[in-house]
Amino acid sequence: MGSIKSMVEEQVKGIYVRSLEIGSNIIEDTENGFLMNVNKQVTMACDKLAKDTKLASGYNAIGFSQGGQFLRAVAQRCPNPPMLNLISVGGQHQGVYGFPHCPGDNSTLCDYVRKLLNLGAYNSFVQSFLVQAEYWHDPLNEEEYKKASVFLADINQENVVNQTYKTNLMKLKKFVMVQFTEDTMVEPRESEWFGFYKPGSGTEMLDLRNTTLYTEDRLGLKEMDSQGKLVFLTSDTDHLQFSKEWFTKNLIPYIKE
């Protein structure tokens, strides 16, 4: 993320950029991106943000890939300091139902993750620490997903509506979501815009506005949509393969606000 930090600093003079690292170094941060309970990661992120006095009056957040839904959890759970704009770049807000291309260069770690997902994404042991299992969403087994998911089912209000989550998310000025139209890593890519498979189907897709999450406005997205707070952007590339020019044109304006 060092290159992104430099890009933002170059485009927005005098801006303060804080990169959230979960761990004491880049190696730990990478490992924790696979093997640390997401709820613990969110708590750590909230603590770092709360202690940063330079962010006390508010900040704009940008999350890449799974960082998109993790930062949404921060917005919903930790309103202080206030998040102003949330930019999700390829985040999987309705989860994933497939793991075709493991991110990163650690093939051994990727193979381990796949084996655990095959063992059972909703196994309590797997759910306790495997990050990708915690946003695994099986449309053919919705009830087990709702019952066993320790992270995604909670932040998506699948079982109960936590009014605090809804109120906090609706405080955002803008919620920007980027979908990669040629994404070969995220299945389904529509999840990057809150779309997902129709319950009971692994092929039929529902867009955000036809999901229960939206029609029942369980998270406030319907009201935010009516207020013009939801921004849907596309990059006609594979996962996170955007250019500097695209980033500057499409995302910098929301960072400047």
Secondary structure, 3 states (H helix, E strand, C coil): CHHHHHHHHHHCCCCCCCCCCCCCCHHHHHHHHHHCCHHHHHHHHHHHHHHCHHHCCCEEEEEECCHHHHHHHHHHHCCCCCEEEEEEECCCCCCECCCCCCCCCCHHHHHHHHHHHHHHCCCHHHHCCCHHHHHECCCCCHHHHHHHCCCHHHHCCCCCCCHHHHHHHCCCCEEEEEEECCCCCCCCHHHHHCCEECCCCCCCEECHHHCHHHHCCCCCHHHHHHCCCEEEEEECCCCCCCCHHHHHHHCHHHHHC
